[in-house]
């Protein structure tokens, strides 16, 4: 629908008032008008009244692309390009592997962090970041090509498990985005959290919602893509109006569907909430067939567990996430990153190597020698 001229004029008047009060002059020739849902002619008319240029999506705000549409890979190419530009400024041709590793950890791996805190980057962007950092580690900044003796996936994980401690950007991307989920599920009353809750969580909690369809932003879809990692280390407590009885981790360190898989498979209410079960009792649950001996054993355990809980007699606050990987229950991106990059058994030899009081240059040489990857020609 066309915009009302009086509203456009009022907007221009507010800009004039801003100039008078602040003493700052607005350069309208460098300003742009962005519109959504109106025709091209209407957009040109508004730009003419405001004496501004017509802008196009995506536009940069605080260094990040903004658009009401899905961001393309080309819109995020500026991230690996920043790494390339930084390499062009370095005179690091004489550095050994250890010196390049320091530059990778201190600079190249940190450049994408700002964008990864808001967007879930596509796999192609992560591949570009890996390629640039791997090329710099093995080849430096010279034009001469050299063999990459070890795959990047075997370099970018903790030193205690045999890697070189380089940041795994996919894991770090998920860890940084997870902080948004904890803020949304906590008592954070900032304006940003209020806007997101009112827009996307008006009818349910974050984990009960979804991000399918065109109405959800690129940012919101990214949060839902990594929520499975959050559930691996989080437990939910509260009155239970946003907590699934079977699927969410709220009573023990694992979900009830994991503890009692046979009951979950035959239950007719797989999406039931904790609040409904605690108010009505376990008799609210119905099953699609009669219990077997195994089912009866699990049912008795579940009944005893809920009876001993005595949760209704306690005063409980609103639903809230508690991070089980921290003694204080406080989430940190570093703890989730350690969970994602966990490789199982610690390599004692590598642990002794990196903790030994020898020069870093010698440590990298011994690491290569241990893997039999020293270039002899």
Secondary structure, 3 states (H helix, E strand, C coil): CCCCHHHHHHHHHHHHHHHHHHCCCCCCCCCEECCCCCCHHHHHHHHHHHCCEECCCCEEECCEEECCCCCCHHHHHHHHHHHHHHHHHCCCCCCCHHHHHHHHHHHHHHHCHHHHCCCCCCHHHHHHHHHHHHHHHHHCCCCCCCCCCCCHHHCCCCHHHCCCCCCCHHHHHHHHHHHHHHHHCCCCCCHHHHHHHHHHCCCCCCCCCCCCCCCCCHHHHHHHHCHHHHHHHEEEECCCCCCECCCCCCCCCCCHHHHCHHHHHHECCCCCEHHHHHHHCHHHCCECCCCCHHHHHHHHHHHHHHHHHCHHHCCCCCCEEEECCCCCCCCCHHHHHHHHCCCCCCCHHHHHHHHCCCCHHHHHHHHHHHCCCCCCC
